[in-house]
Amino acid sequence: MKNKIVSILIVMTFSLSMTGCANSYGPSARAKYADLKIEEKKESDEKDNNALGGSDMGSILTGTQKVVVEGQDWGPAVVKTILELSDTIKNDSVNAEDFNVIELKESFNWAALTPNSKEDASKHIESETSRGVVAAYTSDENGEKKDSSNFVTIELNYSPDEGSPFCYDLFKGNNTICSPYNLKVNLKNGATLSTETGEEISELNVSETIDFDNAVYPQLAKTDISSVFEGPQGHKICYASYEVKEDNAKHPLVIWLHGAGEGGADPKINTLGNEVTALFSDKFQTTMGGAYVLAPQCPSFWMQYDENGNWMDNKGVDSIYLHDLKALIDDYVSSHSNIDSDRIIIGGCSNGGYMTMDMIMNYPDFFAAAYPICEAYTNSGITDEQLEKIKSLPIWFIYAENDTTVDPANFEVPTIKRLRDIGANIHTSIFKDVHDTSGKYNSPDGGAYQFMGHWSWIYFFNNECEENGVNMWQWMSEQKRSIK
């Protein structure tokens, strides 16, 4: 069993209407009088209760909610929830400190892996967390600030350790969107909202269930995440894509291949699991002079080498998705006449780094450049002949020295040496570790927050990869295929 757990841990490292009382009077005046006195007593008690901070100060509003999800360095985060309420709220009555937000979501039962635990680790649990409220205001339906409205937006605190809508399954080795994922939004005791007609609202009855198909994804607003391609070998590959505006000019195509945790059939997973949204950003697009972006999603794992699902012990065998992926790229290029076929750049992380190497070694004359990150194509599985084929291709390797998932000593380090020994066109960005560089997140000791050493793709998406004063994004913008 211990050996099985160790194997599973390896998989893990590869890669979240108003109501009132209906009074019932008796037929006699005495009964009516008695009921009236009871009602007066209740009102008096309610006033006393309110003076002491009770919650029965006003009416209840019903409503629904939808969330805003944004990709971060470490993956996606639910950053806001937008309440659609049954009455119009005055903007000056909305205060962040008046709200309680509780997150209840599907989680992997990590505690079940601890020694002596009798719990079944294969069964997911539901975890409950209080989400900090950092701002609240009336808004439009998309969360943009607006005067009095029936929409109220609540901005939530998030960090590498809170707010993710993804659930990572250790046994399956990938992420899925949490099901369930609920947000319970309440007003604190004594807090009220005011409607435009002056009514005091002391309680909210908002639907807790979050529908991620109806969520707002600002970073994906200009992308297509609904396309599916079926290759000649019969594999269906979902993909996300970003297109440059028609300008009668040629533009490069940048391909991103995700890691092990982001496979499946929902491109929200592979574009938000790693911060692929950086490639759609104004900064990257300006540097590239406008670039098409193609982000295919593998149905399982890029490293899978047979139809039985085997992948983790791949010693240097072609992916079963190799030719279908190439067919997808060919189809996408042929469907977009503004793509410069001499400026196709391919890269990815971990499993996707393996697939990057597999693609360039099989199609060495097709690409203008490659950028494998913490790549998982074992050096011992690469022949000298394969390296000879790619020695003229500009390749920029990225990894962290403390990567314990894909040990550089068995992957990048010897492969880079062999390539340099034959005069290959190699660039590298090698980091000691992977830590937060934004200054927002700290470790318990007060230093910068430490990510897993495997997560070196964070530096790429933050445009922090350089070599001898050469910026990697700028380098990418200058690459052009020289071999016909």
C-alpha positions in Angstrom: 0.0 0.0 0.0 2.9 2.4 0.8 4.3 1.8 -2.6 1.0 2.6 -4.1 0.8 5.8 -2.2 4.3 6.8 -3.3 3.3 6.2 -6.9 0.2 8.3 -6.4 2.2 11.1 -4.9 4.3 11.2 -8.0 1.1 11.6 -10.1 0.0 14.4 -7.8 3.1 16.4 -8.3 2.6 16.2 -12.0 0.9 18.6 -12.2 -12.1 24.4 -6.2 -40.3 37.6 -0.1 -40.3 39.3 2.0 -41.8 37.2 4.8 -44.2 38.0 7.6 -46.4 36.2 10.2 -49.9 35.2 9.1 -51.9 36.0 12.2 -55.1 34.0 12.9 -57.7 35.7 15.0 -60.6 34.0 16.8 -64.2 34.9 16.3 -64.6 36.9 19.4 -63.4 40.5 20.2 -61.6 39.1 23.2 -59.6 36.8 21.1 -58.8 39.6 18.7 -57.7 41.8 21.6 -55.6 39.1 23.1 -53.9 38.4 19.7 -53.3 42.2 19.3 -51.6 42.4 22.7 -49.4 39.4 21.9 -48.4 41.0 18.6 -47.5 44.3 20.5 -45.4 42.2 22.9 -43.6 40.6 20.0 -42.8 43.9 18.4 -41.5 45.2 21.8 -39.3 42.1 22.1 -38.0 42.6 18.6 -37.1 46.2 19.4 -35.3 45.1 22.5 -33.5 42.4 20.6 -32.4 44.8 17.9 -31.1 47.2 20.5 -28.9 44.3 21.7 -27.6 43.6 18.2 -30.2 41.0 17.1 -30.8 40.3 13.4 -34.6 40.7 13.2 -34.5 44.4 12.2 -36.1 44.3 8.8 -37.2 42.3 5.8 -35.6 39.5 3.8 -34.4 39.8 0.2 -34.1 36.8 -2.0 -31.6 36.5 -4.9 -29.1 34.5 -6.9 -25.4 34.9 -7.4 -22.7 34.3 -10.0 -19.0 34.4 -9.4 -16.0 36.0 -11.1 -13.0 33.7 -11.7 -9.5 34.9 -12.5 -6.3 33.0 -13.2 -3.5 33.7 -10.8 0.1 32.5 -10.6 -1.0 29.3 -8.8 -4.2 28.7 -10.7 -7.8 30.1 -10.6 -9.4 32.0 -7.8 -13.0 33.0 -7.1 -12.3 36.7 -6.6 -15.9 38.1 -6.5 -19.5 37.1 -6.2 -22.3 39.1 -7.8 -25.6 39.0 -6.0 -28.8 39.7 -8.0 -31.4 40.7 -5.4 -35.1 41.1 -5.6 -35.1 44.8 -4.9 -33.0 47.8 -5.7 -30.3 48.6 -3.1 -29.0 52.1 -2.3 -25.3 52.2 -2.9 -24.5 54.1 0.3 -26.0 51.3 2.4 -23.5 48.7 1.2 -20.4 48.1 3.4 -17.9 45.3 3.2 -17.8 44.8 6.9 -21.5 43.9 7.0 -21.2 40.6 5.0 -20.3 37.1 6.0 -19.3 34.7 3.2 -18.8 31.0 3.8 -17.3 28.8 1.1 -18.3 25.1 1.0 -16.7 23.0 -1.7 -15.6 19.5 -2.7 -12.0 18.7 -1.6 -9.7 15.8 -1.7 -9.3 14.2 1.7 -5.6 14.8 2.3 -6.0 13.9 6.0 -6.9 10.4 5.1 -3.3 9.9 3.8 -1.8 10.5 7.3 -0.5 7.5 9.2 -3.1 5.5 11.2 -6.0 7.3 9.4 -9.0 5.0 8.9 -10.7 7.3 6.4 -11.1 6.4 2.7 -8.8 8.8 0.8 -10.5 8.0 -2.5 -13.7 9.6 -1.3 -13.8 13.4 -1.5 -15.0 15.5 1.4 -16.6 18.9 1.6 -14.5 21.6 3.3 -15.9 24.8 4.8 -14.0 28.1 4.9 -14.8 31.7 5.8 -13.9 34.0 2.9 -12.6 37.4 3.8 -14.6 40.3 2.3 -12.4 43.1 1.0 -15.0 45.3 -0.7 -18.7 45.5 -1.5 -20.7 47.8 -3.7 -23.7 48.1 -5.9 -22.9 47.2 -9.5 -24.1 46.1 -12.9 -24.6 42.4 -13.8 -20.8 42.0 -14.5 -19.6 43.4 -11.2 -18.7 46.9 -12.4 -19.5 49.7 -9.8 -22.8 51.4 -10.3 -25.2 53.6 -8.4 -28.2 52.1 -6.7 -28.9 48.7 -8.3 -30.4 45.3 -7.6 -26.9 43.9 -8.1 -24.4 43.9 -5.2 -20.8 42.8 -5.8 -18.7 41.4 -3.0 -14.9 41.2 -3.6 -13.3 38.3 -1.7 -9.8 37.7 -0.3 -7.8 35.0 -2.1 -4.3 33.6 -2.0 -2.4 30.4 -3.1 -4.1 28.7 -0.2 -7.7 29.9 -0.5 -10.4 30.6 -3.0 -9.6 28.0 -5.7 -12.6 26.4 -7.5 -10.5 23.4 -8.5 -10.4 20.1 -6.8 -7.2 18.1 -7.4 -7.7 14.3 -7.2 -4.5 12.6 -6.1 -5.6 9.2 -7.5 -6.7 10.5 -10.9 -3.8 13.0 -11.2 -5.8 15.9 -12.4 -8.0 18.9 -11.6 -11.7 19.2 -11.9 -14.1 22.1 -11.0 -15.4 21.5 -7.5 -18.8 19.9 -7.3 -20.4 21.1 -5.1 -19.1 24.6 -4.8 -21.3 26.8 -2.7 -21.1 30.4 -1.3 -23.4 31.2 1.6 -23.7 35.0 1.8 -25.4 36.6 4.8 -25.6 40.0 6.6 -24.0 40.1 10.0 -26.2 40.5 13.0 -27.3 44.1 13.2 -26.3 44.9 9.7 -28.8 46.2 7.2 -29.1 47.2 3.6 -31.5 49.9 2.4 -33.8 49.8 -0.6 -34.6 52.8 -2.7 -38.0 53.0 -1.1 -36.3 53.2 2.4 -37.0 49.7 3.5 -34.5 48.1 5.9 -33.2 44.7 4.9 -31.7 42.6 7.7 -31.5 39.2 6.0 -30.5 37.7 2.7 -31.8 34.5 1.2 -29.5 34.0 -1.7 -29.1 30.8 -3.6 -25.8 29.2 -2.5 -25.0 27.0 -5.5 -22.5 28.3 -8.0 -22.8 27.5 -11.6 -19.3 27.8 -13.2 -20.7 27.5 -16.7 -22.5 30.8 -15.9 -19.5 32.5 -14.2 -17.7 35.5 -15.4 -14.1 34.9 -16.7 -12.7 38.4 -17.6 -9.4 37.0 -18.9 -11.2 34.6 -21.3 -13.6 37.3 -22.7 -11.7 37.4 -26.0 -11.0 33.7 -26.3 -12.8 30.7 -27.8 -13.0 27.9 -25.3 -15.7 25.8 -27.0 -13.8 24.2 -30.0 -13.2 20.5 -30.4 -11.0 18.8 -33.0 -11.0 15.1 -33.9 -7.7 13.9 -35.3 -7.0 11.1 -37.8 -6.1 8.7 -35.0 -9.5 9.2 -33.5 -8.7 11.4 -30.4 -10.9 14.4 -29.7 -8.9 17.4 -28.5 -10.7 20.4 -26.9 -8.9 23.6 -27.2 -8.9 27.3 -26.3 -7.7 29.9 -28.8 -7.1 33.6 -29.0 -7.2 35.4 -32.4 -5.6 38.6 -33.5 -7.9 41.2 -35.0 -8.0 41.2 -38.8 -5.4 43.7 -40.0 -4.1 42.1 -43.3 -0.8 41.3 -41.6 0.9 38.1 -40.7 1.2 37.1 -37.0 3.0 34.4 -35.1 1.2 31.5 -33.5 2.1 30.6 -29.9 1.1 27.1 -28.7 0.8 26.2 -25.0 0.7 22.6 -23.8 -0.5 22.1 -20.2 0.7 19.9 -17.5 -0.7 16.6 -16.1 -3.3 18.2 -13.9 -5.1 20.1 -16.6 -6.3 17.3 -19.0 -9.9 16.6 -19.8 -12.6 18.2 -21.9 -13.0 21.7 -20.4 -10.6 24.3 -21.7 -11.3 26.5 -18.6 -9.2 23.9 -16.8 -6.1 24.2 -18.9 -6.2 28.0 -19.4 -6.7 28.8 -15.8 -4.8 25.9 -14.1 -1.6 27.4 -15.5 -1.8 31.2 -16.0 -2.2 30.9 -19.8 -4.3 34.0 -19.6 -1.0 35.9 -19.5 -0.6 35.1 -23.2 -3.9 36.9 -23.9 -2.7 40.0 -22.0 -1.9 43.4 -23.5 1.7 43.0 -22.3 2.4 39.8 -24.1 0.4 40.7 -27.2 2.2 44.1 -27.5 5.6 42.4 -27.1 4.7 39.8 -29.8 3.2 42.4 -32.1 -0.1 40.5 -31.9 0.0 36.7 -31.6 -2.5 33.9 -32.2 -2.6 31.6 -29.2 -3.6 27.9 -29.3 -4.0 26.0 -26.0 -5.0 22.3 -26.7 -6.3 20.2 -23.9 -5.2 16.6 -23.8 -8.1 14.1 -23.0 -5.8 12.4 -20.5 -2.0 12.9 -20.3 0.3 14.0 -23.0 2.8 11.4 -21.9 0.4 8.5 -22.5 2.1 6.0 -24.8 -0.6 3.3 -25.2 -4.4 3.1 -25.4 -4.4 1.4 -21.9 -3.8 4.7 -20.2 -0.1 4.2 -19.3 2.0 7.3 -19.1 3.8 7.8 -15.8 6.6 5.3 -16.6 7.2 6.7 -20.1 10.9 6.2 -20.8 11.0 8.0 -24.1 8.1 6.8 -26.2 6.0 8.9 -28.5 2.7 10.1 -27.2 -0.5 8.5 -28.6 -1.6 12.1 -29.2 1.4 13.1 -31.3 -0.1 13.0 -34.8 -3.5 14.2 -33.7 -2.0 17.2 -32.1 0.0 18.0 -35.2 -3.2 17.6 -37.3 -4.9 20.1 -35.0 -2.1 22.6 -35.4 -2.1 22.2 -39.2 -5.9 22.6 -39.3 -5.8 25.7 -37.1 -3.1 27.3 -39.3 -4.9 26.5 -42.5 -8.1 28.0 -41.1 -6.4 31.3 -40.2 -4.7 32.9 -43.2 -3.1 35.6 -41.0 -0.9 33.1 -39.2 2.7 33.3 -40.3 3.6 29.6 -40.8 7.3 30.5 -40.4 6.6 31.8 -36.9 5.0 28.9 -35.0 6.4 28.6 -31.5 5.6 25.6 -29.2 6.0 25.2 -25.5 4.5 23.8 -22.3 5.2 22.6 -18.8 5.9 19.2 -17.3 3.7 16.8 -19.3 3.4 19.6 -21.8 7.2 20.0 -21.7 7.5 16.4 -22.6 5.0 16.9 -25.5 7.0 19.9 -26.6 10.1 17.8 -26.9 8.1 15.0 -28.6 6.7 17.4 -31.2 10.0 19.1 -32.1 11.9 15.8 -32.4 9.2 14.4 -34.7 8.6 17.6 -36.7 11.9 19.5 -36.4 11.5 21.6 -39.5 8.0 22.8 -38.7 8.5 25.1 -35.7 10.3 28.5 -35.4 11.3 27.9 -31.7 10.4 25.9 -28.6 10.1 26.7 -24.9 10.0 23.5 -22.8 9.4 24.2 -19.1 10.3 21.7 -16.4 10.0 19.2 -19.2 9.4 15.6 -18.5 11.0 13.8 -21.5 13.7 11.6 -19.8 17.1 12.3 -21.2 17.9 8.5 -21.4 15.0 8.1 -23.8 16.4 10.7 -26.3 18.8 9.4 -29.0 21.7 11.3 -30.4 20.0 11.2 -33.8 16.9 13.0 -32.3 19.1 15.7 -30.9 20.9 16.2 -34.2 17.5 16.9 -35.8 16.8 19.8 -33.4 20.2 21.3 -32.9 19.4 24.3 -35.3 16.0 25.0 -33.6 16.1 27.8 -31.0 15.1 26.3 -27.7 14.7 28.1 -24.4 14.6 25.7 -21.4 13.2 26.8 -18.0 13.4 24.9 -14.7 14.1 25.3 -11.0 16.9 23.5 -9.3 14.8 22.3 -6.4 12.2 20.6 -8.7 11.5 17.2 -6.9 8.8 16.2 -9.4 10.8 16.2 -12.6 14.4 16.0 -11.3 16.5 18.2 -13.6 19.4 15.8 -13.1 17.5 13.2 -15.1 15.8 15.5 -17.6 17.0 19.0 -18.5 20.6 19.1 -17.2 21.9 16.2 -19.3 19.8 17.0 -22.3 21.0 20.6 -22.4 24.6 19.5 -22.0 24.3 17.1 -24.9 22.7 19.8 -27.1 25.4 22.2 -26.2 28.1 19.7 -27.0 26.8 19.5 -30.6 26.5 23.3 -31.0 22.8 23.6 -30.6 20.9 26.9 -30.3 20.1 26.7 -26.6 19.0 29.3 -24.1 18.2 28.7 -20.4 16.5 30.3 -17.4 17.4 28.3 -14.3 16.0 29.3 -10.9 17.1 28.2 -7.5 13.4 27.8 -6.4 9.9 29.1 -7.2 8.6 31.8 -5.0 6.2 34.7 -5.1 7.8 37.8 -6.6 4.7 40.1 -6.3 5.3 40.8 -2.6 1.7 39.9 -1.9 2.2 36.5 -0.3 4.5 35.4 2.5 5.6 32.1 4.0 5.0 31.4 7.7 8.6 32.6 8.4 7.8 36.0 6.8 9.8 35.4 3.6 8.3 35.2 0.1 5.7 32.5 -0.4 7.3 29.3 -1.6 5.6 27.3 -4.4 6.6 23.8 -5.3 9.9 23.8 -7.2 8.1 22.2 -10.1 6.1 25.3 -10.8 8.8 27.2 -12.8 6.2 28.1 -15.4 5.2 30.9 -13.1 8.3 32.8 -14.1 7.5 32.4 -17.7 4.0 33.7 -17.4 5.2 36.6 -15.3 7.8 37.5 -18.0 10.7 37.0 -15.6 12.9 34.7 -17.8 16.1 36.3 -19.1 19.5 35.2 -20.2 22.4 37.6 -20.5 20.1 40.6 -20.7 17.9 39.0 -23.3 14.2 38.9 -22.4 12.4 35.7 -23.3 9.1 37.2 -24.5 11.1 39.6 -26.7 13.2 36.7 -28.0 10.0 34.8 -28.9 8.8 37.7 -30.9 12.0 37.6 -33.0 12.0 33.9 -33.9 11.4 32.9 -37.5 11.8 29.5 -39.1 15.0 29.2 -41.2 14.6 25.6 -42.4 12.2 25.0 -45.2 
